[in-house]
Structures are given as structure tokens and as C-alpha cells.
């Protein structure tokens, strides 16, 4: 298969590119290096020492014999170049990671809100318009988020994208329908993914594009079998208050003797997936595209749910770290349950990496090994959702 | 009241500005003149001879003694200027018409799709971010469209924004909920308005902005009492295949001895409202803002529904015009019923201008009077929704 990976330099995009290339697919990474540029802005960086793209690709070629192509361009802005690449290369599939993906970053200021909206919506729409203009039958696999659903339900497990409902008509009859699950995004970032869904529904209906939208949980872990082949192939590990995901932050905090920062009560329940399972899910999605003319195929890309304070306890037990309850910078419910269907990926053969199996390895192989790169001042989450919230800073 | 009218130079924005100014509200028009610039691109123009903004405002001042302020800026791009205007002037309300509003124009090419998405979504989001950043309690009234609902239902009248549904929980209980009506947009333009709804829901929830979203039907007519005060105040009348709305197109076609062009069977049913009622609805919406902290207030801004072929027959009866069934350039159902609730505006005191009462006046006072300005080559609708559709050109 010939595959374009939009955002192939990022935390999920890079290991996905290697995984697909290792399966002998012909991979082209398209990326504007925005994630590295944001590191410059935030004066924060990956705990792991990631290499420039040139070094990454040269090492990959020398290690495996596989060539990954690379084009530096901004998918949200350079429409015509994106179109000509599609027309010239005729990819079978495009994997779309090319969006600003951190909720806290999207809430830092008006400028960050505006960048997230402008970048994410134009990037997604440009890809759809370009595939349509090319006239080619290309399968688009997009990284959505579990956050489109919100974190409360009316008492049923969250379905995979579509909700069966009943409506009462004017003459009193009950009619069954299946609708796109009503969204309830918790940040500007999550909101853009709910708007992406409407792009997809429209282009699937009007232009019969084949689209898979993968509603991913919070990703944890760092390594995949491919990124571990050489130090030059190492993946990002973000721990700062904007880009670090909660479990990786706990692991890193434990490694540098910083208290595990729980926002509020820690009663929030979230969905999780290991990065090794992310790359496998993308592979499974590409191998199982929807039929042309069908509605968007939506899959929940997560393997387990956990309450945040339980996660903190687990990490504290393994590592002996202390726990600090800090202010919650987010505007969200302090407690919620979360039950999610993920049968589609399990039916396709996904074998989940469980937290129990992977945690200890991650602490020792990554967090402790690279702890000397940490800048502790970058740990607190400082972006507040409104002026009513306060930053999540522990009183040390 | 101090009111900003974003897009106050357009077909709906201009008469709204005059109407509110005439009620002694302090009105500031903010517009980048994009509609006039698109006239240049399309080499098409208003049937009525509209005047430059300077002439319009000078005449208004001399005729009524009221001053309307004017700032030329692009709401989708000039965020900081928009913010400083809000901070300096502290408006009580902002009326947001500043979006590309023609479905056919939004489907002309990838470039037109991309412009519509980029302009409409960034414009709406900039307004919301700026109100939030200002910290002021400003009521935002936005022009949505009946097209967010789509044109088919499960057998109930289309409600005003929110749909009561029942969900069955995992333990078999039925739970009632009220959700944002599931959208089914028929064009890129309509899609952007469904995405606007998600912006509004988010900012109402997170930042407690007061927002009214007015889902308007197809506007017909030209004049309001205020635009008729002087020839220099005349409103636009679009008849071209991109910007002309169906009923005004029929009236103009009759006036210039061109067949009334019905796309496909004409079995499509649509909602309508006269421009006189549009300006009155905006007034009523501004006088009745939602409470701070409430969900978005959604009102259906329409007064009657008609099947397209029935409208053509009516105009043909009045004028003696011929009817031509042409190809439908749109990708849509050939027949649909449409039943709509519009109680909210009726309860607030709206007295609808009916088609029967207004049609003949419009034909003689506008279409015939300015028929000599018509360019018949601009009448056919040529923008096709996909490569499968064909332009709507009559064989004369």
C-alpha cells in the first residue's frame, strides 16, 4: 500500500510511519515540523532525545532497508502542493495526524485558541477537498478523540460513533433512528474534532469518500518495536503541562522526585491506549476501509478506562512517589464514570497492552533513563480554561 | 443599545443596520466589502443600483439624522482590530452576518469550498474569542440557516434547535434527553453553519456567552421601509446563478422574459421569509437575549414553506412567464416535505409578510423597474455539487 502520513513527525505519527514502513508499505511523511516549533515557543522539549528528520530517516534506511519519503509542508496552508503530491503519487490511503493535539495548549490564550481552530479545521478540510479534486479513491484515516463524546452518558456505554435513539412523531408514533453521537467537547482542541466529524459526514455523503475516524483515548508509553531498533529512532516523551499526557506525566514525576499532580479530586475517568496499540490500530483501520458510498466508519481506539486518582495510586505504589492534589485548571466535572464500547478493533484482532503489564517497563526504560533531561519548572499545567480556574501548581 | 453589525453591507446586513439605527440604536457596521468584491470576481452584480458605503451613510444621516459608523476590516483575519473595537466601544450586542452565504458559490471549485470554510469558521470563532477575551457581557446574534436541519425529518415538525429523544440504557431503561438537532447540511456553505453551532455550544458552556442562533429560511424581497426612504439607500437584489435566491430569481426571470428555471422536478420544499421580516426578527432577538449561563437560544427565522414548482406556478400566473425544467446542479433529494416550528418569533410579536401579499409589489417595484440592468448570461446556475450533476441551463 502507498500511504501518506500527515503529521508523521509527531508522537503518534512517527511510530505509525515506522510500523507501516516495516510492513513494507510505501510511506511518505508530510509534516511542517509544527510540534518541534511549538517546543521552541514553550521552551520545553521531549524528555527523550529525539533526532532531526534527516537522521531519523537515514537510520531507518540503514537499519531496515526501508525508505520513508518526507515532504515538509503545511497541510492547512499549502493546498496546491498537497494536491499535486496526491495527484502524482496516487496514495491508497492517507493517515491524518496533522492537527494541534493538546487541550491545554488550545486554551492558553486567544491566539492559541485561534491557531488550533484555524490549523485543525483548514488542515482537515484541505485534505478532503484535495482527495475530492483528485478524483482518486483514497481511504482517509483520521485521528479523532474520545473527547468528542464528552465524559458523561445517559446510562449506556459510549457506542462507536453512532447512537440509536427514538423520536416521537407528531402523530404519536415512535421512530428509531441512528445518529452521530451528540458531542460535548471539553476544550477548543476537542471542539475542533467534533467539527471535523461534520466535515467527514458531508464529504462521505456528497463525494462518497471512504473515511475512518478513530476516536482515540489518552496515549501513554513511548516505545514501539520499531522505535527501539536504534537510539536515533526514539519517539517523543512529553511531560510539560501543555503537551504531557496524564499517565506519562505521573511516570516522569515519579522518576524526578516530583509529587504526582492530581488536578482537583482526581475523580475524572478517562480512556487510555498504549502507543504500541495505536500503531497497530492504524494498521487495522487501513486494512479494513469502509465501502465507497458508506457513512463514515467510526472506531473507538482505546483499550481500558481508569480514574485519575487510581492511576496516581498505582504509580505511587510502584515507585514510592508522593501524591499532590492541586487546583484543576480545566473547567470540567470533578467526578465521572466512563464505559466505552471498543469491539470493532478487538474483533479485527487487536491484543491490548495493559497498564499492569507496561507500567513498570515504562518507568525504568524511559522516565528514569532520561530523567536528567527534565526541566521541573515545565511540569505544572498553567493554561486555565477560564479566569475562574487556577493553575495546577503543587505547594512544594 | 450599542450594536455592531458584522457584514452590514450585505443583502440582509444593510437593511438590518438601517432598521436598528432608525430605532435609535447606535449602530457600527463592520464589513470588508467581500460581497462587492465577489461581484467583481463573478462579473455579476445587483439588479438594483446599490451605492458605495460612503454615499449610503451620508444619505442616511441627511435623511434621518441618525449616524451609522463604519469600519472596514476582515473579521476572519483582523482579530486584534476586532478586539480593540469591542474593548473601546463596549457594544451591548453583535449581529454576525459576516459569512459567505451562497451554497452554489461554496461549491464552484476547491478554492471556493476552501474560502467558505476558512472565512466562515475563522470569522465566527474570532468573534467568540474576542468577546471572551474582552470579558464583556455582549449578546451575539448569529445568522444560521434552516439548512442545518436538512430537508427531511422522521415525521415530526422541525423544532427550534433542540430535539427531544429517548435513549435505552444498558439496563433497559428509557431516558429522555434533549439534544442539538442532528444536522444534515446540503452544501459546504450549510456545513459551515452546522460547525458554527458547535462553536456556539462550546462558548456558551465554557465561557457563559449569551448567544442567539437564528436559523433563517430563504430570504426574498428587496425593500424595507428604511431602504425605501431614498434611492441611495436601495438594497441589493441578486439574480445570478450563484447568489440569487430562488424566488427573487423567478421574479427577475419573469421581468426579463426568461423562463422560470426549476432545478429538477421542483419537488423540493423550502422555508421562506421576507427581508422586512428578517430585520424585524433581528430586532426581536436583540430585545430578548438568553440569560447568561444558558444554552444557545435557537430560533427558526422563517414564516412559510413552499414547494419550488408551486412557487414557479404562482409567479407564472401573476406574470405570464413560461416555466423551464432544467438539470439540477445540486446533489439533493428531488422531492421533500418540510414542516417547521416557528412559534418563538410569532410569540415575540412577529407579523409575517406573506407571499400572496408581497409578490406582485416586488415584481413591479423592483424586478420590472430595474430589468434593464440584467445580464441574462448570468442567470443559469452553473456550480455543480459533484461531477455527476449538470448546470441548470434552459434550452432556449
Contacts between the chains, C-beta under 8 A, distances in Angstrom:
chain1	res1	chain2	res2	distance
A	79	B	110	7.4
A	79	B	114	6.4
A	83	B	110	7.6
A	110	B	79	7.4
A	110	B	83	7.6
A	110	B	129	4.6
A	110	B	130	7.3
A	110	B	132	7.3
A	110	B	133	4.7
A	113	B	125	7.4
A	113	B	129	5.3
A	114	B	79	6.4
A	114	B	122	7.6
A	114	B	125	6.6
A	114	B	126	6.7
A	114	B	129	5.9
A	117	B	121	6.8
A	117	B	122	7.0
A	117	B	125	4.7
A	118	B	118	7.9
A	118	B	122	5.8
A	118	B	125	8.0
A	121	B	117	6.8
A	121	B	121	5.3
A	121	B	195	7.5
A	122	B	114	7.6
A	122	B	117	6.9
A	122	B	118	5.8
A	125	B	113	7.4
A	125	B	114	6.6
A	125	B	117	4.7
A	125	B	118	8.0
A	126	B	114	6.7
A	129	B	110	4.5
A	129	B	113	5.3
A	129	B	114	5.9
A	130	B	110	7.2
A	132	B	110	7.3
A	133	B	110	4.7
A	135	B	387	7.6
A	154	B	167	5.0
A	154	B	169	6.4
A	154	B	175	4.4
A	154	B	177	5.7
A	155	B	167	7.8
A	155	B	169	3.5
A	155	B	170	6.7
A	155	B	171	7.3
A	155	B	173	6.7
A	155	B	175	5.9
A	156	B	167	6.4
A	156	B	168	7.1
A	156	B	169	4.8
A	156	B	170	5.0
A	157	B	170	6.0
A	163	B	167	7.0
A	164	B	167	7.8
A	164	B	168	7.4
A	165	B	165	4.4
A	165	B	166	6.7
A	165	B	167	5.9
A	166	B	165	6.7
A	166	B	166	4.4
A	166	B	167	7.8
A	166	B	168	7.7
A	166	B	174	7.8
A	167	B	154	5.1
A	167	B	155	7.8
A	167	B	156	6.4
A	167	B	163	7.0
A	167	B	164	7.8
A	167	B	165	5.8
A	167	B	166	7.8
A	168	B	156	7.1
A	168	B	164	7.4
A	168	B	166	7.7
A	169	B	154	6.5
A	169	B	155	3.5
A	169	B	156	4.8
A	170	B	155	6.8
A	170	B	156	5.1
A	170	B	157	6.0
A	170	B	339	7.8
A	171	B	155	7.4
A	173	B	155	6.7
A	174	B	166	7.8
A	175	B	154	4.4
A	175	B	155	5.9
A	177	B	154	5.7
A	179	B	182	4.4
A	180	B	182	6.4
A	182	B	177	8.0
A	182	B	179	4.4
A	182	B	180	6.4
A	182	B	182	7.8
A	183	B	198	6.7
A	185	B	198	7.5
A	185	B	202	6.0
A	188	B	202	7.3
A	191	B	198	6.0
A	191	B	199	7.1
A	191	B	202	4.7
A	194	B	198	5.2
A	195	B	121	7.5
A	195	B	195	4.4
A	195	B	198	5.4
A	195	B	199	7.9
A	198	B	183	6.7
A	198	B	185	7.5
A	198	B	191	6.0
A	198	B	194	5.2
A	198	B	195	5.4
A	198	B	198	7.5
A	199	B	191	7.1
A	199	B	195	7.9
A	202	B	185	6.1
A	202	B	188	7.3
A	202	B	191	4.7
A	206	B	331	5.6
A	206	B	385	6.3
A	206	B	386	6.4
A	207	B	386	6.1
A	331	B	206	5.5
A	339	B	170	7.8
A	385	B	206	6.2
A	386	B	206	6.4
A	386	B	207	6.1
A	387	B	135	7.6
